[in-house]
Every structure is written in structure tokens, then in C-alpha cells.
Amino acid sequence: MKRVMLTVAYDGTNYCGWQVQPNGETIEGILNRCLSELLGENVAVTGASRTDSGVHALGNVAVFDTDSPIPADKISYALNRRLPEDIKIQRSEEVDSTFHPRHTASRKTYEYRIYSAPFPMPVRRLYTYFTYVPMDVERMRQAAACLVGTHDFKSFCSVGAQVETTVRQIDSLEIEEEGREIVIRVTGRGFLYNMVRIIAGTLMEAGRGHREPEDVEKILQARERQAAGPTAPACGLTLVRIDYLD
């Protein structure tokens, strides 16, 4: 028996998120099915990040155990021949049998992309949030600076999320301009349900002048979901990578 780690990239547009559910197709469900067919075993992967419906990934991580004689580094090649075009394995490798993708200390990097222009760009519609309202990027950066560090992010968590604590650490939060796109790039040790999308929605309000940058401190202190901005649409969010610290 060996434990295999997969680095998984996917376009989340056509899926009901990562986690298996009865009412639609999911990334996890397809991986389980294709791996079980390939290896001739009943395989159930464990994912590092349970991304929501419509969210994309360049480097999500999943592990599974197998008795298959296929070398771990070759499983990616065989599996990719079975997977749909919008889900592909970037790497497969053997890891220690005790490795768990969610319980091992890690940093996750997400990007939220905003397409800011007078008119939408059709080829970017699935991977960015479109706005024709100009945004002041410097105001967004000032607001973002208040979120770096260890804070209680309860105001940036969807109501009803079941977690032991809403305290999280953000290591960096950068905002860059790439042509017509504004990129919010956030790296942290763990995120609450919809936390990055709520951060993006709040920073966009600051960029539009609907909030002052210093209001973010008050939002953190409020510890109330309604104090923060809206949850930004899923299409703009991509899980870029997961870096394990151990």
C-alpha cells in the first residue's frame, strides 16, 4: 500500500465545487471514478481545499491510498487520459503514509481577478469578475494592509460555517494591475468559508469609494458578517498553489 499525492488543476465552471454531493458533478467525484476505473480499486481521494462551485484551481492537492503496482509518478499520465479536458493532473508522487493534505501545516495562495473595462471581454468571462465602474487600486491596497497578520476574521466568514475558531493568519495580501485586470493575491495559513471572496468584495467597495480604507479595522472588530462587503462571484477566484511547511 502506498499513498499518492496529486496536484490537480481544473476549470471549475461546469462543476458543483470540489466535494462530492448528490445534486451535481464535482471534481472529487470525477477523480474518484476515474482513479477507481484506472486502478481497479475503490478509490476515494482526500482533498486539501474544498473549493466552491465555479472556483478554479492551478494547484489543488489530493491524496489516496492504493495497492496498484503503477509507479506513483506515472499515475498522472494514465489518469489524464481518462479525465475531461477541464480537469488535469499536473503531478503525481508518492508521499509518506501519514501525510494528510488538510492537517499538515501549509500556506495557500489564492488570486481573485477583476476585469475592469467599459465593456466585458467574452474570453475572460469565466475567469474574472467584470466591472465597468473604475476602481482606485491604491485605496484597495490601503484597505488590504489592515488584513495582513493574525486576526479574528468572523466578519469575513459566511454565516453558518462550522469551525472551532475564526482566527486566521494572512501572510501577504497584494493587489496588482495587469493590463485591464486587477489581481488580488492572498497567501495565508488557512481560510474560512468564502473568506477570500468576501475580502475581494470588501476591497472592491473600497476601490469604488463606497468604503474608506480604514473601515476595514472596524469590520474586523465588529465580528459580524453584515459588517463586511458582499461575497464576490466565484468565477474570479483561483486556488493558485499550496505550499506545505513540514
C-alpha positions as CSV (number, residue, x, y, z in Angstrom):
1,M,0.0,0.0,0.0
2,K,1.3,3.4,-0.9
3,R,-0.1,7.0,-0.6
4,V,-0.1,9.1,-3.7
5,M,-0.4,12.9,-3.8
6,L,-1.9,14.6,-6.9
7,T,-1.5,18.2,-7.9
8,V,-4.8,19.0,-9.6
9,A,-5.7,21.8,-12.0
10,Y,-9.2,22.5,-13.1
11,D,-11.7,24.9,-14.6
12,G,-14.5,24.9,-12.1
13,T,-17.1,26.5,-14.3
14,N,-19.1,23.3,-15.0
15,Y,-18.8,21.7,-11.6
16,C,-20.6,22.0,-8.3
17,G,-17.3,22.5,-6.4
18,W,-14.8,20.0,-5.2
19,Q,-16.7,17.9,-2.7
20,V,-18.9,15.0,-3.7
21,Q,-22.6,15.8,-3.4
22,P,-25.8,14.2,-4.7
23,N,-27.1,17.0,-6.8
24,G,-24.3,17.5,-9.3
25,E,-20.9,16.6,-10.8
26,T,-17.9,17.6,-8.7
27,I,-14.1,17.5,-9.1
28,E,-13.7,14.9,-6.3
29,G,-16.4,12.7,-7.8
30,I,-14.7,12.6,-11.2
31,L,-11.3,11.9,-9.6
32,N,-12.7,9.0,-7.5
33,R,-14.5,7.5,-10.5
34,C,-11.6,7.7,-12.9
35,L,-9.0,6.5,-10.4
36,S,-11.2,3.6,-9.4
37,E,-11.5,2.6,-13.1
38,L,-7.8,3.0,-13.8
39,L,-6.5,1.1,-10.7
40,G,-9.2,-1.5,-10.4
41,E,-9.8,-0.5,-6.8
42,N,-12.4,1.6,-4.9
43,V,-10.6,4.9,-4.5
44,A,-11.7,7.9,-2.5
45,V,-9.4,10.9,-2.6
46,T,-8.9,13.4,0.2
47,G,-8.5,17.0,-1.0
48,A,-6.7,19.9,0.6
49,S,-9.2,22.6,-0.4
50,R,-12.9,22.1,-0.9
51,T,-13.3,24.8,-3.5
52,D,-16.8,26.1,-4.2
53,S,-18.9,25.8,-7.3
54,G,-17.4,27.8,-10.1
55,V,-14.0,28.3,-8.4
56,H,-10.9,27.3,-10.4
57,A,-7.5,25.8,-9.3
58,L,-4.0,25.6,-10.7
59,G,-2.7,23.5,-7.8
60,N,-5.1,21.9,-5.5
61,V,-3.8,18.8,-3.7
62,A,-5.4,15.4,-3.2
63,V,-4.1,12.1,-1.8
64,F,-5.3,8.5,-2.0
65,D,-4.0,5.1,-0.9
66,T,-3.5,2.3,-3.5
67,D,-2.1,-1.2,-3.9
68,S,-1.6,-0.6,-7.6
69,P,1.9,-1.6,-9.0
70,I,1.8,1.5,-11.2
71,P,4.6,3.9,-10.1
72,A,3.2,6.9,-8.4
73,D,4.9,9.4,-10.8
74,K,3.3,7.6,-13.8
75,I,-0.3,7.7,-12.5
76,S,-0.7,11.3,-13.7
77,Y,-0.1,10.2,-17.3
78,A,-2.5,7.4,-17.2
79,L,-5.1,9.3,-15.3
80,N,-5.0,12.3,-17.5
81,R,-6.1,10.1,-20.5
82,R,-9.3,9.4,-18.6
83,L,-10.1,12.8,-17.2
84,P,-12.1,15.5,-19.0
85,E,-10.3,18.4,-20.7
86,D,-11.2,20.8,-17.8
87,I,-9.5,18.6,-15.1
88,K,-5.9,17.6,-15.4
89,I,-3.2,16.3,-13.1
90,Q,-0.1,18.4,-13.0
91,R,2.0,16.0,-10.9
92,S,1.7,12.7,-9.1
93,E,4.1,11.5,-6.4
94,E,4.4,9.1,-3.5
95,V,4.3,10.6,0.0
96,D,4.6,9.4,3.5
97,S,1.7,7.3,4.7
98,T,1.0,9.8,7.5
99,F,0.7,12.8,5.2
100,H,-2.7,14.5,5.2
101,P,-3.4,17.4,2.8
102,R,-5.6,19.3,5.3
103,H,-3.9,18.5,8.6
104,T,-0.3,19.2,7.5
105,A,0.7,22.9,8.0
106,S,0.6,24.8,4.7
107,R,0.3,28.1,3.0
108,K,-2.4,28.6,0.4
109,T,-2.3,31.2,-2.3
110,Y,-5.4,32.4,-4.0
111,E,-5.9,35.0,-6.7
112,Y,-9.1,37.0,-7.3
113,R,-9.2,38.6,-10.8
114,I,-11.3,41.6,-11.7
115,Y,-11.7,42.7,-15.3
116,S,-12.2,46.4,-15.2
117,A,-13.2,48.0,-18.6
118,P,-16.0,49.8,-20.3
119,F,-17.3,46.6,-21.8
120,P,-16.9,42.9,-21.0
121,M,-14.3,40.7,-22.7
122,P,-16.0,37.4,-23.7
123,V,-12.9,35.2,-23.4
124,R,-12.3,36.4,-19.8
125,R,-15.8,36.0,-18.6
126,L,-15.2,32.6,-17.0
127,Y,-12.1,33.6,-15.1
128,T,-12.6,37.2,-13.9
129,Y,-15.3,39.3,-12.4
130,F,-16.3,42.1,-14.8
131,T,-16.9,45.7,-13.7
132,Y,-17.3,48.8,-15.7
133,V,-17.0,51.0,-12.6
134,P,-13.5,52.3,-12.2
135,M,-11.6,51.2,-9.1
136,D,-8.9,53.1,-7.2
137,V,-6.2,50.4,-6.7
138,E,-4.3,52.5,-4.2
139,R,-7.4,52.7,-1.9
140,M,-7.8,48.9,-2.3
141,R,-4.1,48.4,-1.2
142,Q,-4.6,50.6,1.8
143,A,-7.6,48.6,2.9
144,A,-5.8,45.3,2.2
145,A,-2.9,46.3,4.5
146,C,-5.3,46.2,7.5
147,L,-5.9,42.5,6.9
148,V,-2.4,41.2,6.9
149,G,-1.4,39.3,10.1
150,T,-3.4,37.3,12.6
151,H,-6.9,38.5,13.2
152,D,-10.4,37.2,14.0
153,F,-11.9,37.1,10.6
154,K,-15.5,36.3,11.7
155,S,-16.8,39.3,9.7
156,F,-15.3,37.6,6.6
157,C,-16.8,34.2,7.1
158,S,-20.2,33.1,5.7
159,V,-22.9,32.7,8.3
160,G,-23.3,29.1,9.5
161,A,-19.8,27.9,8.9
162,Q,-18.9,25.3,11.4
163,V,-15.3,26.0,12.7
164,E,-13.7,25.9,16.1
165,T,-12.2,29.3,15.7
166,T,-12.5,32.2,13.2
167,V,-8.9,33.4,13.9
168,R,-6.7,33.1,10.8
169,Q,-3.3,34.3,9.7
170,I,-2.8,36.2,6.4
171,D,0.9,36.3,5.4
172,S,0.6,38.6,2.4
173,L,-2.2,40.4,0.5
174,E,-1.1,42.1,-2.7
175,I,-3.0,44.0,-5.3
176,E,-1.5,44.3,-8.8
177,E,-2.7,45.7,-12.1
178,E,-2.1,43.5,-15.2
179,G,-3.5,45.5,-18.1
180,R,-7.2,45.6,-17.7
181,E,-7.1,43.2,-14.8
182,I,-6.8,43.9,-11.1
183,V,-5.4,40.9,-9.3
184,I,-5.9,40.4,-5.5
185,R,-3.4,37.8,-4.4
186,V,-3.6,36.5,-0.9
187,T,-1.5,33.9,0.9
188,G,-2.4,32.5,4.3
189,R,-2.2,29.5,6.7
190,G,-5.9,28.7,6.2
191,F,-9.1,30.3,5.2
192,L,-12.7,30.4,6.4
193,Y,-15.7,29.5,4.2
194,N,-15.9,32.2,1.4
195,M,-13.3,34.3,3.2
196,V,-11.3,35.2,0.1
197,R,-14.4,36.1,-1.9
198,I,-15.7,38.3,1.0
199,I,-12.3,40.0,1.2
200,A,-12.4,40.7,-2.5
201,G,-16.0,42.1,-2.3
202,T,-14.9,44.4,0.6
203,L,-11.8,45.6,-1.2
204,M,-13.8,46.3,-4.3
205,E,-16.2,48.5,-2.3
206,A,-13.1,50.5,-1.0
207,G,-11.9,50.8,-4.6
208,R,-15.2,52.2,-5.7
209,G,-15.2,54.7,-2.9
210,H,-18.1,53.1,-1.1
211,R,-16.0,52.5,2.0
212,E,-12.9,54.2,3.4
213,P,-9.8,52.0,3.7
214,E,-9.6,52.5,7.4
215,D,-13.1,51.0,7.7
216,V,-11.6,47.5,7.4
217,E,-10.3,47.8,11.0
218,K,-13.9,48.4,12.2
219,I,-15.1,45.5,10.1
220,L,-12.6,43.2,11.9
221,Q,-13.6,44.4,15.3
222,A,-17.4,44.1,14.5
223,R,-17.1,40.3,14.1
224,E,-20.4,40.4,12.2
225,R,-20.8,39.1,8.6
226,Q,-23.1,42.0,7.7
227,A,-20.3,44.5,8.5
228,A,-18.2,43.4,5.6
229,G,-18.8,43.7,1.8
230,P,-20.6,41.3,-0.5
231,T,-19.3,37.8,-1.4
232,A,-17.6,38.3,-4.8
233,P,-18.7,35.9,-7.6
234,A,-16.9,32.6,-7.7
235,C,-15.7,32.9,-11.3
236,G,-12.9,35.3,-10.4
237,L,-11.3,33.1,-7.8
238,T,-8.5,30.6,-8.5
239,L,-6.5,28.5,-6.0
240,V,-3.0,29.1,-7.3
241,R,-0.9,26.8,-5.1
242,I,-0.5,25.1,-1.8
243,D,2.9,25.1,-0.1
244,Y,3.5,22.5,2.7
245,L,5.6,23.7,5.5
246,D,6.6,20.4,7.2
